[in-house]
Amino acid sequence: MRCVVYWLGLIDYRDAYHRQRKLFRERLDGRIPDTLLLLEHPPTITVGKAGKLENILVSREQLAQQGVSLVFIDRGGDVTYHGPGQLVGYPIFDLRGRGRDAHRYIRNLEEAIIRTLNDFSIKSGRDRGHAGVWVEDEEIAAIGLSLSQWITMHGFALNVNTNLAQFSLINPCGFTNRRATPISRLLGREIPMAEVKERLLAHFAEVFHADLAMGTDIPVKGHHERKTPILV
């Protein structure tokens, strides 16, 4: 199946959400193919539908002083942090053509990330009770989704060079006895985001049996794309 990929760079969380909503409507109507947005966010804490405010460990005033936005959102899951150095992916996928199986979709997202980490010699896996990707008891990638009429929104956040200090502001995904970790901490050096992105797209294409093409314009402003698939 065809999938158009857009790299949006560093983009405000609310702006990215509004782009997702418009793409959602266009995908539901069949006006566009499956779409994957890849991006980074400025420091932002999001609270999902199952989120508990007690998992935010500082006041709103303190968040504002530190330049961290707080957003309540319609994805599943609890409290999550987004920030620079984190590779975020928002697939706008039509699962009506992919077996209408939300559990398999989540497992496929996890699998693409697990294979990506393996390319960097990082052994990772799943937690049966919680969506995401883990290195032993540390979460390296969070997954939080919404699904309406079998069209997906939201997605995954893979910690690449993420500032761990910001995670001290929350109980990540509601856990009080687990912490987050980035690739850079495990390898002892910063990793070029482009390198991680390249490997992730290669495995994303494999796992989802997708023919990827890179969009040449910011989505919602035209949906132009290259005719040549991404080399992965």
QUICOR-V783786 format. One record per backbone hydrogen bond with DSSP energy under -0.5 kcal/mol. NH is the residue of the N-H (numbers start at 0). CO is the residue of the C=O. If there is no record, write none. Layout:
<<NH,CO> <NH,CO>>
//
This chain:
<<2,210> <3,33> <4,212> <5,35> <7,5> <7,37> <10,8> <10,39> <15,11> <16,12> <17,13> <18,14> <19,15> <20,16> <21,17> <22,18> <23,19> <24,20> <25,21> <26,22> <27,23> <28,24> <29,26> <30,25> <31,25> <33,1> <34,91> <35,3> <36,89> <37,5> <37,35> <38,87> <39,8> <43,81> <44,68> <45,43> <45,79> <46,70> <47,45> <47,77> <48,74> <49,76> <50,47> <54,51> <55,52> <56,54> <56,168> <57,168> <62,58> <63,59> <64,60> <65,61> <66,63> <67,62> <68,42> <68,66> <70,44> <72,46> <75,144> <79,45> <81,43> <85,82> <86,157> <87,38> <87,85> <88,155> <89,36> <90,88> <90,153> <91,34> <92,90> <94,92> <94,149> <96,93> <97,94> <99,94> <100,97> <101,99> <104,100> <105,101> <106,102> <107,103> <108,104> <109,105> <110,106> <111,107> <112,108> <113,109> <114,110> <115,111> <116,112> <117,113> <118,114> <118,115> <119,115> <119,116> <120,117> <121,116> <122,120> <123,121> <124,133> <126,129> <129,126> <132,140> <133,124> <134,137> <135,133> <137,134> <138,178> <139,132> <139,137> <140,132> <141,156> <142,130> <143,154> <145,152> <147,150> <150,147> <151,92> <152,145> <154,143> <155,88> <156,141> <157,86> <158,139> <158,156> <159,84> <159,157> <160,84> <161,84> <162,83> <163,161> <165,162> <166,163> <167,164> <168,165> <169,166> <170,54> <171,169> <172,78> <173,170> <174,171> <178,136> <180,138> <182,158> <183,159> <185,181> <186,182> <187,183> <188,183> <194,191> <195,191> <196,192> <197,193> <198,194> <199,195> <200,196> <201,197> <202,198> <203,199> <204,200> <205,201> <206,202> <207,203> <208,204> <208,205> <209,204> <210,0> <211,209> <212,2> <213,227> <214,4> <214,212> <215,223> <216,223> <220,217> <225,213> <229,211> <231,229>>
//
